[in-house]
Amino acid sequence: MLPRLIPVRETVLAAAILLLLILVASRFSGFVAPANLVNVFNDTAPLIILALGQMVVIMTRCIDLSVAANLALTGMVVAMINVAMPDLPIPVILAIAVLLGSVMGAINGMLVWKLAIPPIVVTLGTMTIFRGIIFLISDGKWVNSHEMSAAFTGFPRAVVLGLPMMSWVAIAAVALFGVMMARTPLGRSIIAVGGNPHAAVYTGINVGKTQFIAFLLSGALAGLTGYLWVARYAVAYVDIAGGFELEVVAACVIGGISIAGGIGSVGGAVLGALFLGVVKNAMPVVNISPFWQLAISGSAILIAVAFNVRAGRSKGRIILKRAEAPS
C-alpha cells in the first residue's frame, strides 16, 4: 500500500476554507479582493502565532490555557515600559516581550515537569495569576494610544512588500516551526513524547524536559504576540484578549492536532487558524449573527474531533490486522 503523499486533514480543511470563500464571494465579491484577503490574514496573524505554540504543547499531551493571559501581561508590561522610556529601540522591546513570555511559559513547564501537576490545573492557575498581576501593576488603568510612541505602535503596521510586519512575523514563525518539527531532534522528540511517552523514555528522550521546552516555546510566542497585539490596537488593559485561549485551542483541534498528543502538523495549525479567521471576518459581511459564528466554530471543532477519533480507530484496526496475519 502506497503512503499518502497529501495529508487528508490539511486537504479537507483547505477545501473547506476555499468553499467558504466562494460562498462569501457569491454574496459579497469584494471579500476575496487581494487587499481584503491581506487584511484577513493580518487579522488572523496573532491566532496563527499562538496556535503554533499551542500545537507543540498539545502534541506532548499537555495544554496551555494561559496563553491569552501571558499575552495580556506581556502587552501591558511593554506598553508601560514604552510610556516610561519612549526612546527604547523596538528590537529591545521585542526581546523583553519574548523573554517575559518565555519566563511565564517556563513557570508552567517547570510546574508540570518537576511537580507533576496536571497541565490544565497549572495553566488555569497561572492564567488567573497573570491576569491578577496585570491589575496590580496597572492599578486597573488603561494605556492608550496617545501615551505610546509612534515607533512602538508603528512596527506591526509597517508594510513591507505589500504585507504588514505582523503578517511577516507570523510567516517567519510558521517557517521556523515547520523546520523545527520536520528537521530537528526537538521536533521528533515532541512527536515521540505525544505518541508514546513510555516508549520515548526507552529511546533516551526526557519526557518532562520536552514538555517543559514546549511550554517555553508557547510562552515565548505568547509574549511576542503580546507586544504585536498591544502595538497594533494601541491599547493595553486588564481584560485584553479575554477568552482568546479557547480560540487558540479551537484552531489547533480544527487543524487536526490530536488532544491525545503525537498527531498534528504546522500546516494543520495554520489552516485551523485561517479557517477561524475567515469565519470571523466573513460572517459579519454577509449579515450573519455572531451567535452563528460561535455555532459554526463549535461545529467545526466537533467534526474535527470526530474525524481524529475515527482516524485513530482505523489505525488501530490496521495494526491489529497486521498482528493477526502471521497466525
RAPEJO-V713760 format. One record per run of one state. SS is the DSSP state (H for helix, E for strand, - for the rest). FROM is the first residue (numbers start at 0). TO is the last residue. If there is no record, write none. Layout:
# RAPEJO-V713760
ss=SS from=FROM to=TO
ss=SS from=FROM to=TO
This chain:
# RAPEJO-V713760
ss=- from=0 to=6
ss=H from=7 to=26
ss=- from=27 to=27
ss=H from=28 to=31
ss=- from=32 to=32
ss=H from=33 to=58
ss=- from=59 to=65
ss=H from=66 to=83
ss=- from=84 to=88
ss=H from=89 to=113
ss=- from=114 to=117
ss=H from=118 to=137
ss=- from=138 to=141
ss=E from=142 to=143
ss=H from=144 to=146
ss=- from=147 to=148
ss=H from=149 to=153
ss=- from=154 to=157
ss=E from=158 to=159
ss=- from=160 to=161
ss=E from=162 to=163
ss=H from=164 to=182
ss=- from=183 to=183
ss=H from=184 to=194
ss=- from=195 to=195
ss=H from=196 to=201
ss=- from=202 to=205
ss=H from=206 to=232
ss=- from=233 to=233
ss=E from=234 to=235
ss=- from=236 to=242
ss=H from=243 to=253
ss=- from=254 to=264
ss=H from=265 to=284
ss=- from=285 to=288
ss=H from=289 to=324
ss=- from=325 to=326
